[in-house]
């Protein structure tokens, strides 16, 4: 059997995800695997939005998610 080298951990930053992350870290430690954390951001746009405005709104969501991810991992 192949050795597990990477574990993908998708998260929504919820309290439940934080608990699951702890177990993921324990498993990764036992398997000597790397954990990759994933949080998906959907583009922000309205029907009549200009592309520039949609990009700015999506960028704000990205910055907020980055801050939440850092806090999530630090916790």
GIVENVEN-V328222 format. One record per run of one state. SS is the DSSP state (@ for helix, = for strand, . for the rest). FROM is the first residue (numbers start at 1). TO is the last residue. If there is no record, write none. Layout:
BEGIN
ss=(SS | SS)
from=(FROM | FROM)
to=(TO | TO)
END
This chain:
BEGIN
ss=(. | = | . | @ | . | = | . | @ | .)
from=(1 | 6 | 11 | 15 | 32 | 34 | 39 | 51 | 75)
to=(5 | 10 | 14 | 31 | 33 | 38 | 50 | 74 | 75)
END
